[in-house]
Amino acid sequence: MPVMGFLLAFISAVATAAGEDFRVDSSRLASQDIILGSRASCSFSFSFSSSFSSSFSSCSSSSFCFSSKEEANCAAETRRWQPPRLLARNPLIYVIDNFATKEECLEVFNNSHGRMESARVWKGSMGRESQNAAVRSGLTTTLNKPAKWTSVTREIIERMDAATMMPHAVGQYLQVTQYDVGDSYDLHRDSSIEAARTLTAILFLEEPEEGGELIFPWVDDLVSGPVAGAEGAPRKDAKEILASGKLPPLREVCEAGLRVRPVQGRLVVFRSHDLMGRLIMPHSLHGSCPVRRGVKRLAQRWYQWHDVHSNNLLGELISQTGLEPSWRVKPK
Ligand SMILES: O=C(O)CCC(=O)C(=O)O
């Protein structure tokens, strides 16, 4: 290993020991924005101390060969986690751009490699899943084997917990989805009183060249203009939609409502229930417009209001009131 490389690695290790690494930790959440380093490609910045000997000897594999080009790449790959920006108040929807680097997005997707299958939808009550290409098309898988998660997947999950302010124990396994040209997901809600998915976090892993917007046709109290690639005007027929229970076809709603571009590295967070547990309907209804060109990929994590391994006590209590069918936020 060249002497210069060793010196830089040493300095880096000292900086790591002094807390100068780029991992998200709770103390950094106090600052306005958080610098994220790409662990996969900039490993010299902080993996040195734990893997000194193996990395030292694997200089030829590049992680510890400090050419100026590599340093420049690392600098370019170091992203700033943009402060959360509010898109709507009902349901609460916010985005965080540059939440993950391109390399991290790729690695999360690769973590699902070989396990993707045709997307399915829940039908009726929880426990019955069916395939209905007219409602949802594309490929999907659930990363339900923590032992197989890479460190990047693990860290993205931790970051999602931080960004949503939700405890780890209430988060469901990451679901990874791919939409190819023509694939879409019709209007739906993510939750019910039984499903108890109070909040959704979606990380876009790959942006299609055209189409594939995440659409919320009936958001209420839209905040206009804070984010490029997230615009539109909500439809005005929320009351009628709720009363009739009939949803217009996706192609019609893709022309209106809040349209969020699936920008690579962008995290979108939204609520499906208000703080009393009421379903935010029809405002939280959303869908994925058809991909016209390219591929759309995402990883999403649903957060329940109870520990994923415990009973849905609130759901049971709401059911006991007999109010369940109308346990909804009423449109104004
Ligand atoms: O594709 C999207 O942007 C949204 C996906 C979605 O709503 C879901 O999988 O439940």
The ligand as a Gaussian input file, in Angstrom:
#p B3LYP/6-31G(d) Opt

LIG

0 1
 O      -45.826000       3.440000      -6.775000
 C      -46.007000       4.335000      -5.966000
 O      -45.522000       5.457000      -6.144000
 C      -46.875000       4.098000      -4.780000
 C      -46.931000       2.650000      -4.379000
 C      -48.082000       2.368000      -3.487000
 O      -48.923000       3.170000      -3.274000
 C      -48.162000       1.061000      -2.819000
 O      -47.414000       0.143000      -3.184000
 O      -49.015000       0.927000      -1.925000

